[in-house]
Amino acid sequence: MNRQQPSFSEFDANGDKQITEEEFNALRKERVQERTKEGRASQNMNQVSAFAAYDKNKDGVLSEEEFAAHQRYANPDNKNAEKQMNKNSNNNSGDNSK
């Protein structure tokens, strides 16, 4: 069964280009509730990586790079994380206003 993994932007509820632990946990909780309503078992949820496993630099937020790196590691056959990161990088490459 091929399940669609959530994208970075789905986790980034406020659109600030970083994912807080609260945003991370809120989407995970929502997904579990949706699966339960659909009658699908939440298999392996205890094996799903926690926020700390994504936050490699331990700064309390996830960057797109940290998120994509973990998605590649956890789902080596899923190329969506890298495609999304590349798409976002291309969209931001001309922004020198900061």
Secondary structure, DSSP 8 states (H G I E B T S, - for coil): -------HHHH-TT-SSSEEHHHHHHHHHHHHHHHHHTT---TTGGGS--HHHH-TT-SSEE-HHHHHHHHHHH-TT--HHHHHHHHHHHHHTT----
